[in-house]
Amino acid sequence: MQAALYLIPVTLGDTPIAQVLPSYNKEVISGIRHFIVEEVRTARRFLRATDPTFPIDDCTFYPLNKHTQPEAISGYLRPLEQGQPMGVISEAGCPAVADPGADVVAIAQRKALQVVPLVGPSSIILSVMASGFNGQSFAFNGYLPIESADRIKRLKLLEQRIYTEQQTQIFIETPYRNHKLLADILQNCRPQTRLCIAAHITCPDQYIRTRTIQEWQGHTPDLSKIPCIFLLYK
């Protein structure tokens, strides 16, 4: 097996692994014993779900999240530098996209170490596909500001880009703040601007709808504690 940093996607929710991940990923995982993970417990659960016989107790896990000290991250790649394959696993979807895994990938690139992204679900790409919006020019903006005034200012700037650059604008929010963000969108964006709400993508209760701001008024779904992605376009 090639010594490389393998970026291992996981499911976006309680979706059967075989439904969204190719069998090749399982083959790659079977040859790795060093994993850089956002959360050790959920990474172990994912590996066990991928293969009930996988020797988890023989593996070493390196936590990479907001609590990880920057000076510790570079040392995580020592097994790879010694010729052993390593894997990166995030909490949901694809590693290194809106994810702390990007930090260790950047270090691997600076050290000229091989990086191999594996195929898996990305809520960003899947939501663009299902929205009906411009898929040739789009921008993922991550989280918008927490303060309402700053968030509204940012929303108006993103909406302006829709009309001046014909660019789809994508952003996310912490699930418990979904309704505050949605309220700001409906109160401050133009009536004709289109909003796509994509929630629980690939899951049995998947919800993806595109309507104008005016059409959404009074007909919004319950987004409490649900992973969501929002898209705006003209």
Legacy VTK file of the C-alpha trace (Angstrom):
# vtk DataFile Version 3.0
C-alpha trace
ASCII
DATASET POLYDATA
POINTS 234 float
0.000 0.000 0.000
1.289 3.449 -0.918
2.491 5.548 1.993
0.221 8.577 1.790
-2.149 10.745 3.794
-5.548 9.353 2.843
-8.522 11.708 3.269
-11.337 9.361 4.265
-14.929 10.637 3.893
-17.651 9.485 6.265
-21.431 9.549 6.019
-23.355 12.789 6.583
-25.695 11.109 9.047
-27.164 7.699 9.815
-26.945 6.616 6.189
-25.853 3.059 5.318
-22.172 3.207 4.422
-22.634 1.123 1.271
-25.114 3.721 0.001
-22.651 6.630 -0.112
-19.097 5.261 0.095
-17.342 3.065 -2.508
-16.018 -0.341 -1.472
-12.517 0.821 -2.425
-12.490 3.047 0.663
-12.828 -0.037 2.848
-9.794 -1.558 1.128
-7.742 1.551 1.853
-8.886 1.742 5.477
-7.906 -1.895 6.042
-4.251 -1.014 5.450
-4.071 1.972 7.828
-3.245 1.897 11.531
-2.637 5.608 12.169
-5.613 7.986 11.995
-5.855 11.750 12.491
-9.428 12.327 13.630
-11.700 15.124 14.741
-13.283 12.959 17.438
-11.787 9.615 18.499
-15.038 8.012 19.639
-16.978 8.704 16.445
-13.975 7.739 14.296
-13.781 4.369 16.048
-17.524 3.905 15.527
-17.162 4.685 11.812
-14.279 2.233 11.389
-16.234 -0.478 13.171
-19.277 0.180 10.965
-17.104 0.009 7.859
-15.686 -3.366 8.883
-16.772 -5.147 12.102
-13.500 -7.100 12.046
-11.250 -4.037 11.742
-8.489 -4.162 14.439
-9.290 -0.865 16.128
-7.259 -1.713 19.227
-4.129 -1.929 17.064
-4.604 1.655 15.834
-3.267 4.971 17.050
-5.583 7.985 16.965
-4.399 11.596 16.868
-7.128 14.117 17.791
-7.347 17.183 15.563
-9.953 19.731 16.628
-10.229 23.236 18.050
-8.470 22.098 21.237
-5.380 20.745 19.449
-2.248 22.825 19.912
-0.705 23.936 16.567
2.741 22.672 17.552
1.343 19.158 18.051
-0.075 18.809 14.545
3.218 18.572 12.674
4.293 15.650 14.842
1.171 13.741 13.858
2.698 13.040 10.444
5.784 11.268 11.785
4.452 7.775 10.918
3.867 8.924 7.341
7.371 10.344 7.122
8.590 6.917 8.234
6.743 5.234 5.369
3.448 4.247 7.006
0.078 5.217 5.457
-2.163 7.499 7.516
-5.827 8.450 7.355
-7.749 11.644 8.157
-11.352 11.280 9.374
-13.672 14.195 10.173
-17.037 14.197 11.933
-19.120 14.284 8.757
-18.562 14.312 5.022
-15.202 15.020 3.444
-12.084 15.801 5.507
-10.356 19.176 5.111
-13.451 20.925 3.703
-14.824 23.276 6.377
-12.874 21.000 8.685
-9.698 21.198 10.824
-8.191 18.409 8.728
-7.092 21.111 6.296
-4.321 22.086 8.731
-2.591 18.714 8.614
-3.070 18.448 4.837
-1.307 21.811 4.458
1.634 20.500 6.482
1.771 17.334 4.377
1.879 19.418 1.203
4.658 21.631 2.572
6.656 18.500 3.382
6.003 17.074 -0.115
4.181 14.075 1.343
1.645 12.264 -0.819
-2.004 13.241 -0.214
-4.818 11.050 -1.576
-8.467 12.235 -1.360
-11.028 9.426 -1.427
-14.521 9.660 -2.889
-17.413 10.430 -0.535
-20.386 12.726 0.148
-19.886 16.481 0.343
-22.897 18.492 1.504
-21.551 21.497 -0.414
-21.408 19.753 -3.784
-24.603 17.753 -3.264
-26.579 20.854 -2.297
-25.351 22.754 -5.358
-26.361 19.817 -7.547
-29.893 19.737 -6.108
-30.508 23.493 -5.819
-30.958 24.401 -9.474
-28.450 27.233 -8.988
-25.294 28.147 -10.889
-22.933 25.177 -10.602
-20.157 26.795 -12.641
-19.537 29.656 -10.250
-20.241 29.244 -6.557
-18.617 30.224 -3.264
-18.726 28.431 0.054
-18.591 31.032 2.831
-18.618 28.786 5.884
-20.232 30.282 8.976
-21.606 33.818 8.885
-20.977 36.226 11.810
-22.751 35.416 15.074
-23.823 38.998 15.830
-27.073 39.781 14.034
-25.989 43.185 12.680
-22.770 41.737 11.280
-24.607 38.730 9.890
-27.146 40.928 8.084
-24.356 43.038 6.610
-22.636 39.890 5.366
-25.869 38.512 3.912
-26.454 41.672 1.919
-22.911 41.537 0.578
-23.354 37.910 -0.504
-26.690 38.716 -2.106
-25.068 41.541 -4.057
-22.532 39.069 -5.466
-25.390 36.960 -6.754
-26.582 39.795 -8.964
-23.234 41.336 -9.947
-21.184 38.140 -10.392
-23.921 35.547 -11.080
-22.331 33.439 -8.358
-24.171 31.006 -6.096
-23.500 31.791 -2.420
-23.368 28.932 0.094
-23.113 29.051 3.882
-23.855 27.035 7.005
-24.821 27.619 10.615
-24.640 25.776 13.911
-27.905 23.765 14.036
-29.306 25.526 17.107
-28.947 28.907 15.345
-30.578 27.842 12.071
-33.806 29.691 12.766
-32.060 32.966 13.608
-30.123 32.825 10.362
-33.223 31.921 8.363
-35.149 34.797 9.929
-32.401 37.238 8.936
-32.407 35.893 5.373
-36.165 36.259 5.004
-36.223 39.744 6.519
-33.279 41.234 4.647
-32.929 39.600 1.215
-34.864 40.662 -1.867
-38.265 38.991 -2.402
-37.184 37.611 -5.784
-33.884 36.163 -4.541
-34.013 32.376 -4.415
-33.049 30.420 -1.316
-32.347 26.691 -1.213
-32.468 24.953 2.155
-30.754 21.556 2.200
-30.964 19.505 5.399
-29.925 15.961 6.353
-28.519 15.364 2.882
-28.353 11.644 1.918
-30.335 10.685 5.052
-33.816 9.087 5.015
-35.408 12.391 6.079
-33.480 14.482 3.540
-35.055 17.872 2.826
-33.998 20.007 -0.167
-36.235 22.846 -1.396
-35.649 25.932 -3.538
-38.063 28.857 -3.408
-37.937 32.634 -3.637
-37.678 34.600 -0.405
-41.262 35.686 -0.909
-42.445 32.091 -1.358
-40.636 30.986 1.823
-42.498 33.567 3.933
-44.788 31.693 6.311
-43.776 28.292 4.935
-40.431 27.565 6.571
-39.542 24.067 7.819
-38.558 23.186 11.379
-34.753 23.289 11.301
-34.128 22.851 15.026
-30.929 20.898 15.692
-30.703 19.778 12.061
-27.472 20.030 10.007
-28.342 22.485 7.244
-26.731 24.205 4.317
-28.138 27.397 2.783
-27.726 28.592 -0.783
-28.684 31.912 -2.368
-29.000 32.758 -6.034
-30.987 35.092 -8.245
LINES 1 235
234 0 1 2 3 4 5 6 7 8 9 10 11 12 13 14 15 16 17 18 19 20 21 22 23 24 25 26 27 28 29 30 31 32 33 34 35 36 37 38 39 40 41 42 43 44 45 46 47 48 49 50 51 52 53 54 55 56 57 58 59 60 61 62 63 64 65 66 67 68 69 70 71 72 73 74 75 76 77 78 79 80 81 82 83 84 85 86 87 88 89 90 91 92 93 94 95 96 97 98 99 100 101 102 103 104 105 106 107 108 109 110 111 112 113 114 115 116 117 118 119 120 121 122 123 124 125 126 127 128 129 130 131 132 133 134 135 136 137 138 139 140 141 142 143 144 145 146 147 148 149 150 151 152 153 154 155 156 157 158 159 160 161 162 163 164 165 166 167 168 169 170 171 172 173 174 175 176 177 178 179 180 181 182 183 184 185 186 187 188 189 190 191 192 193 194 195 196 197 198 199 200 201 202 203 204 205 206 207 208 209 210 211 212 213 214 215 216 217 218 219 220 221 222 223 224 225 226 227 228 229 230 231 232 233
